[in-house]
């Protein structure tokens, strides 16, 4: 409005909005980032160029993209790149951590946490896996606990774990920690250095292609065995192509899976966009929209699952309306009968209001 004081942050907001407009033009009201994030335009271009170069017999150096992604993720979570392994899934990395535990070790998890995190811990068969309500996980750490594994943000309903309390409890009892940041990385600031292991896929909130995941390991590697080490995990990869790898990488790269190169080529540009936008700015944007939806859906007579400060909102009893919402061009998820909406950078207040309008009909 003419004469209105735009405030000290108006320039930053305009820059944020301009970046988003240049990268995204969804044809639906897309509120399903907790399932899959949208690819930025720059990412799509990079992948197309890489595929074309490979088809022409002039493949690009996509291993350089892997290293750029490793460094970008390290910056996002505040650790040195030497602590970051690159792979394709949280399940693989959870299995790697599970394999490092002695038989009979106690593992503490949150009830109904995401399967990719907890299932590899169960399939060991000789670990004592104990599940407790998310709200009690810190107080449930005891002297026999070897590992606490929990998602920073619950996939089903957006609840945020009290990671500070968990960190302190684990340190007090000498337990290691494994945090799955798949549903928080990119919008919720996380100090990965506070934990032993942090795993995350990149196809959700950091807007990357599937096939990209990261694992933060301790400086001393935490007793992990590089079970998946191939030639690219050698300190000098091109000298490690034949026979056993004589010298593994001195960094967390020794724990890399063989990378899905085209996905990493795209992810390099997606991660760069998140860095340009800034996690703090993304957090303010996403949670502001989520709060708008919480207030609106309460006015319609529905109480969302309590998850203050989360970009994910889950509303019991409305999951059955997913199909109807989809036909109306509004993309959400049905999780155990709950309607789950996830708000991210390409969403606006108009998207929130569109969802509320369809629900009100």
N, C-alpha and C positions, 0 to 999 in steps of 0.2 A: 504494500500500500504506500502511496505517496506520503513522504514525511515520516514514515515509521522508522524507528531506530533498528537497524539490522543487527546490532550487537557485535561483539568482538569475534564471534566464531562464524559469521555469515560467509566470509571468504573461504574458510575451510569447508563449510557445508556445500558451497557452490562447486568447489573443486571436486569434492566427493561425488556429488550428483552428476557432474560432467563426465567424470571417469566412468561411472556406472552406465550412463546413457550411451557412451561410446562403445561399450562392450556387450550390452545385453538388450535384446528386443523380444522378450517372450511373447508368444501368441496366446498364452493362457494366463490366468491368475495363478501363478505357480507358487504354492506354499508348501512344498514338499522337499526342501533341501535336506532334511534329516534322512531322507531316502537316497537322493542323488542331487548334487548341485548342478546348476546350469554351466555349460562351458562358455567362457568369455570368447569374444570374436578373435582376439589375438591368439588364443590357444588353438582354435579351429584352423586359423591360417597357418600356424607353425606346423601342425600335424599334416595338413594338406601338402605343404611344401616339402616336408620330410618324406612323405610317401611318394611324391612325384620324383624327388631326387633318387630315391631307391629304385623306382621303376626305370629310371633313365641310366642306371648303372653308375651313379655318382652319389652314393649315400653320404649323408652328413655325419659329422662326428657327434653322435647322440650320446656317447659316454660322457662328453663334456656337459651335456644337459643333465645327466644323472648327478654329477658333482655340483652343478649349479642348484639343483633341487635340494641336495643334501645341505648345502650351505644356507639356502633360504629357509628351510624348515628349522635348522639350528638357530637362526636368528629369531624366528617367530617364537621359539620356546626358550630362548636364552641360554643355550649351551654351546660349547665348541663343536664345530662340524666333525671333529675327530671322535665324538661320542655318538654319532648318528649312523645307523645302518639303514640301507635302502632295500626294500623288497616289494611284495605285492599284496600282503594281507596281514591283518592282525592275528588271525588264527595261526599262521606260521610262526610269527614272533612269540605268541603266547606258548606255543609248543616248544619253542627253543628255550624259553625260560623254565617251563615245566621240566624239561629234560635235565636241567641243571640241579634239580632238587634231590636230596637223598630220599630213599624209600622210607615211607612212614611220616614224612614231613607234613606238618599242618599248614593248610592253605585256607585263608579266610576270604570269602567273596560276599557280594551283596546278592540277596535273593532276586531271582529272575533277571540277572544282568545279561548282557548280550552274549549269545552263544559263542561267537568267535573268540571272545575273551576267555570264557569259563570252560567250554567243552574240552579244549586240549588239556586242561588241568585234571579233568575227570577221567579222560581216556588213558592217562598214565596207569590208572588202576591200583597203584600202591601208595597214593597220597591220601591224606586225611583232609578232604575238602569240606569245609564247614561254611554254610550260608546263613547270613543274618539279615534283618531288615537294613536297608541303606542307612537309615538314621542312627543305627546302633553299631555301625562297623568300626568306628574308632574306639569306642568303649569295649568292644569285643576282642581287640588285640590282646593276646596274653603271652606269657613267657614261653609257651610251646609253639607260638606262631612263627613259621619260617617265611611266609610270603603273604602279603595282602594284595589282592587283585580286584580292582574296581574301575568302572567307567567314571570319568570326571563328570559327565552328564549322561543320565539314563536315556537310552534310545526310546523306550516305550512311552515315557511321559515327561521327559525334560527335567527331572529332578537333579539338582546339583549336589554332588558329594562334598562334604566338609573336608577338603583335602588338607587344610592346615592342621586340623585335629588328627586326621589320619597320619600325617607325616610325624607329628609329635609322638603319637602313641607307638608307631612302628619304631621310631628311634629309641624310645624308652625301653622297648622289649627286644631290640636287636633284630627286628623282622625287616625283610626287604619289601619293597613296594613296586607294584606293576600297575600303572595307570593307563587306561585306554582313553585317549583324547580324541577319538574319531568324531564324537558329537560336540566337541568344544573347540577343537583346533581351528583358528581363523576368526572366531568371534569372542571367545572367553580367554582373557590373558591367563597364561599358565607358566609358572617357573619350574621347568622340567628338572632343573638342577636340584630341586628339593626331594627328588624321588630317584630310586635306583633304575627303574625301567619305565619308559613312556612310549606307548605304541599308538599309531594313528594311521588310518587310511586317509587318502587325500581326495576321494571322489565326492565328498559331501561338502563341507563348509569351506574348504580351500579350492573348490571348483575345478578339480582336475579330472582327467580321464581315469577310468578304473585301471587297476594294475599298478598303482603307486601307493606305497605305505612306508612308514619310517619306524625305527626303534631307537630310542635313546638308551644307552647302556652306561654303567658306571665307568669311571676312569680306569679301574682295574679289571673291567669286563665282567665283574660279578660272578666269576666261575662258569661263564657260558662256554660251551663247546661249539666251535663253528661247524655245525653239522651239514650246512648247505654250501660250504665253501667250494667254489670252482675256480677256474683260472682267473676270473676277474677279482677274486678275493685275495690274490697274491700281492705282496708289496710291489712287485714289478710284474703287472699282469701279462704283458706280452712275452715275458720270460717264463711264464707259468702255465703254458698251454698244454704241456705233455708230461705225463707221469704225475706223481704226487707233487703238490705245491710245496716247494722247499722252504719258502718264507712267506707266511701269511702277512697281510697288511698289518702295520703297527697300530692302526686305528680301528674304529668300529666297522670299517669296510670289510674286515675279515668275516663279518656276519651277514654280508649282503647275500640276497638271492640273486640269481641271474636276472638282470633288470629287463622289464618290458620297455624297450627303448622308445618306441613311438609314443607310449603313454608319458614317459618322462620328458620327452621333447615338448609335449603339450603342457605338462605340469610346471615346467620351468616358467612359462609365461603366466599361468594361473597364480602361482606363488608370488611372482613379482607384482601382480595386481593387488593381492592382499597386502603386501608390504607397502605399496603406494597408498592404498586406502587407509591403512593403519588399523591394527586390531582394536585399539581403544575406540576409534571412530566407528568401526563396524559394530562393536559391542553396544555403543550408545544407540545406533540406528536400529539394530535388530531387537534389542530389549524394549526400546520405545514402542515399536510396532506390536510386540508380544503383549505388552501391558495394555495397549489400546484394545487388542482383541479380548484380553481377559475381562476388562471392564465392560465391553460390549456384550460378550456372551453371558455375563452375569445378568445384564439387563434383560436378556431373553429368558432368564430363569434357569440357567445351567451353571453349575459350579465346577470350574476346572480343577484338575489335580494340583495341589499346592506345589508350586515350583518357582518361588520368587527369584527374580533376576535371570530367568532362563529365556532363551530365544525360541524354545519349544513349548507349545501349550497343548495339553491333552485334556479332552473333555469327555467324561464318562457318559455313556448312553447315546452318543451321537455318531459312533463309528458306522452304523448302518446307512448313514446318509452320504457316504463317500461316493457311491455310484451316481447319485442324484447331483452332487456337487460337480463331479467330473463331467457329466452331461451339460452342466451349466458353464463349463470352462474354468472351474476352480479345482486345482489339483491339491489334494491332501491325502493323508493315509488313514486307514482303519487299523488300529493296533489293539487287539483283545477287546473289541467293542468300543474303544475310545476313538474319538476323532482327534487326530494329531496334526496340528498345523505348525510349520516351522518358518520363521521369518528371517530373510537375509537381505543382502545389499540391493538386489534388484526388485525388492518389494517396496510398496509405498502405503501411505494411509488409505489411498483409494482401494488397494488390494484387500486390506483389512475390512473396509466397509463393504466391499463386494461380497466377501465371505459371510459377513453378518447379514447382509440383505438376503442372500439365498437361504441361510438358515432360518431367517424370520418368516419366509414364505410358508 
